[in-house]
Amino acid sequence: MRTRAWVLYCLKRFEESADDGLRAHQLDPYNAEICNNLGLALRRLRRNDEALAWFEKAIEIEPRFADAFDNRLVALFHLHRFDELFALSDRMRSLGLSNEVTAWNVSLAHLLTGNFGAGWRGHQTRSKLPSSRYPRFQQPMWLGEESVAGRTILIAADEGLGDTIHFARYIPKLAEQGARVLLAVQDPLHLLMSNLSGASRCVPMSAMGTLPAFDLHCPISSLPLAFKTRLDTIPSEPYLPSPPGSLVQAWETRLGPRTRLRVGLAWSGDPSHVNDETRSIPLRTLSRILDVDADFVSLQKAPRPHDAAVRERSDIVDLTAELTDFTDTAALIGCLDLVITVDTSVAHLAGALGRPTWILLPWTPDYRWLLDRTDSPWYPSVRLFRQTETREYESVLDRIRDELRALAAGFGH
């Protein structure tokens, strides 16, 4: 029964896994691993209060069960019980049970709660995680402790597309310090970033094997640490180059006459993202805003099969087959009055272009959106629409629909 529960968990059949896990516990009530795995299934079902109790039971049975401690810490994170989380982290350290995963999760809690000093330092732990993508270089890593004047520094992408867009805001600041900046980004971002202010040269990650000489390097996600970023020192002005006017005009022609408010939509991100189930939404859920008197334009590349069927039955304008890279997407966004999106690369692209953007956020968002705010210190043109403790998007979309109706009613007046 225990093995079956774990197999079901690995198959993402979390309800069945939890049911079998409970039966396994009844048969073997002093097995800490069963308790821990049951907690994992409940956490994936967003039943964090129940999951927390099972992680605690696992620790009662096996007081040095490191995985159960880490899982308990994550449950506290999703319950927004941060004081308990930091106390648990201290306890784990005193017991010698802390590891890179612990430090990473604690750093996210610091950043989410606005403690940037501890957060950016802990954020460096990502290089020690199994998921780390950052290459190894012989040249020294720069983290802001020495002058870069007159030196060539490689700034390389090390996380997702949205992260690269988000942290590219620091490239002009490096150039201001006299550095020659060599920027390496994911291939779909290469053309867009090639004209970024401050970048002497931009190369795609696929060409990393033929880089020109450089003196120093820094992961792009380490730039906030290198610049000792605080909430009040975030570089927040729009920083991405505007797409060529001819490209914007080509998209205007595709879209046709502008007679109503134009609203871009993106509703899902990378399905392999660890928090995809909380940040992405089905198009059928987003459809509750589609009765507003506006023209809706898809910004959603590669929709999931169930979303594609809903889209075909809707009036959403879908020209995404003609989006070849992020420069095209930026040009299309330039033709819109508003972008409504979940937390994905489109949100960062629109925000970095300074376009009006409304972002739907889960109850526990990515750290950069902080807590309880409706604005973003990173992107002045962004408004944040958050889930409440009910952790559902329907009420969030009802709020958006009301505001969107008012905006649409005033279009052209």
C-alpha positions in Angstrom: 0.0 0.0 0.0 2.9 2.4 0.8 4.6 1.7 -2.5 1.3 2.1 -4.4 0.7 5.5 -2.7 4.1 6.7 -3.8 3.7 5.4 -7.4 0.3 7.3 -7.5 2.1 10.4 -6.2 4.7 10.1 -9.0 1.9 9.8 -11.5 0.4 13.1 -10.1 -2.7 11.2 -9.0 -2.6 13.0 -5.7 -6.1 12.3 -4.4 -5.6 8.6 -4.9 -2.1 8.8 -3.4 -3.5 10.5 -0.3 -6.2 7.9 0.1 -3.8 5.1 -0.2 -1.3 6.9 2.1 -4.0 7.1 4.8 -4.7 3.4 4.5 -1.0 2.6 4.6 -0.7 4.7 7.8 -3.6 2.8 9.4 -1.7 -0.4 8.7 1.7 0.9 9.8 1.1 3.9 12.1 4.7 4.4 13.2 6.2 4.6 9.8 7.6 8.2 9.3 8.1 7.8 5.6 4.4 7.0 5.1 3.5 10.2 7.1 5.9 12.3 5.1 4.6 11.0 1.7 1.0 11.5 2.7 1.9 15.1 3.6 3.5 15.6 0.2 0.3 14.4 -1.6 -1.9 16.7 0.6 0.4 19.6 -0.1 0.1 19.1 -3.9 -3.7 19.2 -3.3 -3.1 22.6 -1.6 -4.3 21.2 1.7 -1.3 22.6 3.5 -2.8 22.7 7.0 -3.4 18.9 6.8 0.0 18.4 5.2 1.8 20.2 8.0 0.2 17.9 10.6 1.6 14.8 8.7 5.1 16.3 8.4 5.0 17.0 12.2 3.9 13.5 12.9 6.8 12.1 10.7 9.2 14.2 12.8 7.6 12.9 16.1 8.3 9.4 14.9 11.8 10.1 13.5 13.2 13.2 15.1 16.0 13.7 12.6 14.0 13.1 9.4 15.6 15.9 7.3 13.1 15.6 4.4 10.2 15.9 6.7 11.7 19.1 8.2 12.2 20.6 4.8 8.7 19.7 3.8 7.3 21.2 7.0 9.2 24.4 6.2 7.6 24.6 2.7 4.1 24.0 4.2 4.7 26.9 6.6 5.8 29.0 3.6 2.6 28.3 1.7 0.5 29.0 4.9 2.3 32.4 5.3 3.5 31.4 8.8 6.9 33.0 8.3 7.9 33.6 11.9 7.4 29.8 12.5 9.3 29.1 9.3 12.4 31.1 10.4 12.3 29.5 13.8 12.1 26.1 12.2 15.1 27.0 10.0 17.1 28.0 13.1 16.1 24.7 14.8 17.2 22.7 11.7 20.6 24.5 11.7 21.1 23.7 15.4 20.3 20.0 14.7 22.7 19.9 11.7 19.8 19.2 9.3 20.0 22.3 7.1 21.0 21.8 3.4 21.0 23.7 0.2 17.3 23.1 -0.3 16.6 24.5 3.2 18.7 27.6 2.5 17.0 28.2 -0.8 13.5 28.0 0.6 14.4 30.3 3.5 15.9 32.8 1.0 12.6 32.8 -0.9 10.8 33.6 2.4 13.1 36.5 3.1 12.6 37.9 -0.4 8.9 37.5 -0.3 8.6 39.3 3.0 10.9 42.1 1.8 14.1 41.2 3.7 16.3 41.7 0.6 19.6 41.7 2.6 19.3 38.1 3.7 17.2 37.2 0.7 19.8 38.0 -2.0 22.6 36.3 -0.1 20.5 33.2 0.3 19.4 33.4 -3.3 23.0 32.4 -4.3 22.2 28.9 -3.0 20.5 28.2 -6.3 23.9 27.4 -7.9 24.1 24.4 -5.6 20.7 22.9 -6.4 20.4 20.0 -8.8 18.4 22.2 -11.2 21.2 24.8 -11.6 21.9 25.6 -15.2 24.8 28.0 -14.8 28.0 27.0 -16.5 31.4 26.9 -14.8 34.0 29.5 -15.9 37.7 29.8 -15.1 37.3 33.6 -14.7 36.3 35.0 -11.3 32.7 35.6 -10.4 31.8 39.3 -9.8 29.4 40.1 -7.0 29.9 43.8 -6.7 33.0 43.9 -4.5 35.5 45.2 -7.1 35.5 47.8 -9.8 34.4 46.7 -13.3 35.7 49.9 -15.0 37.6 49.0 -18.2 36.9 45.3 -17.9 34.7 42.9 -19.9 32.1 41.1 -17.8 30.0 38.2 -19.0 26.4 38.3 -17.7 24.7 35.0 -18.4 21.2 33.8 -18.0 20.9 31.2 -15.2 17.1 30.7 -14.6 14.0 31.1 -16.7 13.0 33.5 -19.5 11.1 35.7 -17.1 14.1 35.9 -14.8 16.3 37.0 -17.6 13.9 39.7 -18.7 13.4 40.8 -15.0 17.1 41.2 -14.2 18.2 42.7 -17.5 17.4 46.1 -15.9 20.8 46.0 -14.3 22.8 45.9 -17.6 22.7 49.7 -18.1 24.0 50.2 -14.6 27.0 48.0 -15.3 27.8 50.0 -18.4 27.5 53.2 -16.3 30.3 51.8 -14.1 32.6 51.5 -17.1 32.2 47.8 -17.9 32.0 46.3 -21.3 29.0 43.9 -20.9 28.9 40.7 -22.8 25.3 39.3 -22.4 24.3 35.7 -22.9 20.6 35.0 -23.0 18.2 32.2 -24.0 17.9 31.9 -27.8 14.3 33.2 -27.9 15.4 36.4 -26.2 18.5 37.0 -28.3 17.1 39.4 -30.9 15.1 41.4 -28.3 18.1 41.8 -26.0 20.6 42.6 -28.8 19.6 46.3 -28.6 19.5 46.5 -24.8 21.1 49.6 -23.5 24.5 48.9 -21.9 25.1 45.6 -23.6 28.2 45.8 -25.9 27.3 42.4 -27.4 24.5 39.9 -26.9 25.0 36.2 -27.7 22.5 33.3 -27.6 23.1 30.6 -25.1 23.5 28.1 -28.0 26.7 30.0 -28.9 28.3 29.8 -25.4 31.0 27.6 -26.7 32.5 30.4 -28.9 32.4 33.3 -26.4 34.9 36.2 -26.9 37.4 36.8 -24.1 36.1 38.3 -20.8 37.6 39.1 -17.4 34.7 38.5 -15.0 31.3 36.8 -15.0 28.1 37.0 -13.1 24.8 35.1 -13.3 22.1 37.6 -14.3 20.0 36.6 -11.2 22.9 37.6 -9.0 22.9 41.2 -10.1 20.5 42.4 -7.4 23.0 41.1 -4.8 25.9 42.7 -6.6 24.1 46.0 -6.6 22.9 45.6 -3.0 19.3 46.1 -4.0 16.8 47.3 -1.4 13.1 47.9 -2.0 13.9 51.6 -2.3 16.8 51.2 -4.8 15.1 48.9 -7.4 15.8 50.2 -10.9 12.2 50.5 -12.0 12.1 52.5 -15.2 11.2 50.6 -18.4 14.4 49.3 -19.9 13.7 47.1 -22.8 14.2 48.6 -26.2 11.0 49.4 -28.1 10.5 47.1 -31.1 11.0 48.5 -34.6 8.2 50.8 -35.7 7.8 48.8 -38.9 7.3 45.6 -36.9 4.7 47.3 -34.7 2.9 48.6 -37.8 2.9 45.1 -39.3 1.0 43.8 -36.3 -1.4 46.8 -36.3 -2.2 45.8 -39.9 -2.8 42.2 -38.9 -5.1 43.3 -36.1 -7.2 45.6 -38.2 -9.0 48.8 -37.2 -9.0 49.7 -33.5 -12.6 50.1 -32.6 -12.6 48.8 -29.0 -10.2 48.3 -26.1 -7.5 45.8 -27.1 -6.6 43.3 -24.3 -3.8 40.8 -24.6 -4.2 37.5 -22.7 -1.8 34.9 -21.4 -3.0 32.2 -19.0 -0.3 29.6 -18.6 3.4 29.3 -18.3 5.9 26.4 -18.5 4.1 23.2 -17.5 7.3 21.9 -16.0 7.6 24.8 -13.6 7.5 23.7 -9.9 4.5 26.0 -9.2 2.7 25.6 -12.5 -0.5 24.2 -10.8 -0.9 27.4 -8.7 0.1 30.1 -11.2 -1.4 28.8 -14.5 -5.1 28.7 -15.1 -7.3 27.0 -17.7 -8.7 29.2 -20.4 -12.2 28.1 -19.4 -11.6 29.9 -16.1 -10.3 33.0 -17.7 -13.3 33.0 -20.0 -15.4 34.6 -17.3 -14.0 38.0 -18.4 -14.6 37.5 -22.2 -18.1 39.0 -22.1 -16.6 42.5 -21.6 -16.9 44.7 -24.7 -13.3 44.5 -25.8 -11.1 42.8 -28.4 -9.1 40.0 -26.8 -5.8 39.0 -28.4 -4.0 35.8 -27.5 -0.3 36.1 -26.3 -0.3 32.4 -25.4 2.2 30.3 -27.3 1.7 26.6 -27.3 -1.7 26.3 -25.5 -2.4 23.1 -23.8 -4.9 20.7 -25.6 -7.9 21.5 -23.4 -7.2 25.3 -23.8 -6.9 25.1 -27.5 -10.4 23.6 -27.8 -11.8 26.4 -25.6 -9.9 29.1 -27.6 -11.3 27.8 -30.9 -14.9 28.3 -29.6 -14.1 31.9 -28.4 -13.8 35.2 -30.1 -10.1 35.6 -29.0 -8.0 36.8 -31.9 -5.1 34.3 -32.2 -2.1 35.3 -34.3 0.4 33.5 -32.2 1.5 31.2 -35.0 3.1 34.3 -36.5 5.1 35.1 -33.2 8.6 33.9 -34.0 10.4 35.2 -30.9 10.1 37.8 -28.1 10.7 40.7 -30.4 7.5 39.8 -32.2 5.6 39.4 -28.9 6.9 42.8 -27.8 5.7 44.4 -31.0 2.3 42.8 -30.6 2.1 44.0 -27.0 2.9 47.5 -28.4 -0.4 47.4 -30.3 -2.5 46.6 -27.1 -4.1 48.8 -24.5 -3.7 46.3 -21.7 -2.1 42.9 -21.0 -3.8 40.5 -18.6 -1.6 37.6 -17.7 -0.6 35.0 -15.1 2.9 35.2 -13.7 4.9 34.1 -16.7 7.5 35.6 -19.1 4.8 37.7 -20.8 4.2 39.5 -17.5 7.9 40.5 -17.3 8.0 41.4 -21.0 5.0 43.7 -20.8 6.2 45.2 -17.5 9.8 45.8 -18.8 8.3 47.6 -21.8 6.3 49.8 -19.5 2.9 48.6 -20.9 -0.2 48.6 -18.7 -0.3 45.1 -17.3 -2.6 43.2 -14.8 -1.1 40.1 -13.3 -3.1 37.3 -11.6 -1.2 36.0 -8.7 -1.7 32.9 -6.5 -2.1 33.2 -2.7 1.6 32.5 -2.3 3.2 34.2 -5.3 6.8 34.2 -6.6 9.0 36.2 -4.3 9.4 39.2 -6.5 5.7 40.2 -6.2 6.0 40.4 -2.4 2.9 40.2 -0.2 -0.3 42.2 0.1 0.6 44.9 -2.5 -1.5 45.8 -5.6 1.5 47.5 -7.2 5.0 46.3 -8.0 8.2 48.2 -7.1 9.8 46.4 -10.1 7.4 47.5 -12.7 5.4 50.8 -12.3 2.9 49.9 -15.1 1.9 46.7 -13.4 -1.2 46.0 -11.2 -1.4 42.9 -9.1 -4.6 40.9 -8.6 -4.1 38.4 -5.9 -6.0 35.3 -4.7 -7.4 35.6 -1.2 -7.0 32.8 1.3 -9.7 30.9 -0.6 -6.9 30.2 -3.1 -9.2 30.3 -6.2 -9.1 32.5 -9.3 -12.8 32.9 -9.9 -13.2 35.8 -7.5 -10.0 37.4 -8.7 -11.4 37.3 -12.3 -14.7 38.8 -11.1 -12.7 41.8 -9.8 -10.8 42.1 -13.0 -14.0 41.9 -15.1 -15.6 44.7 -13.1 -12.5 47.0 -13.6 -12.2 45.9 -17.2 -15.8 46.8 -18.0 -15.2 50.3 -16.6 -12.0 50.7 -18.7 -13.8 49.4 -21.8 -16.7 51.8 -21.3 -14.4 54.7 -21.3 -12.4 53.7 -24.4 -12.4 56.4 -27.0 -13.9 59.0 -24.7 
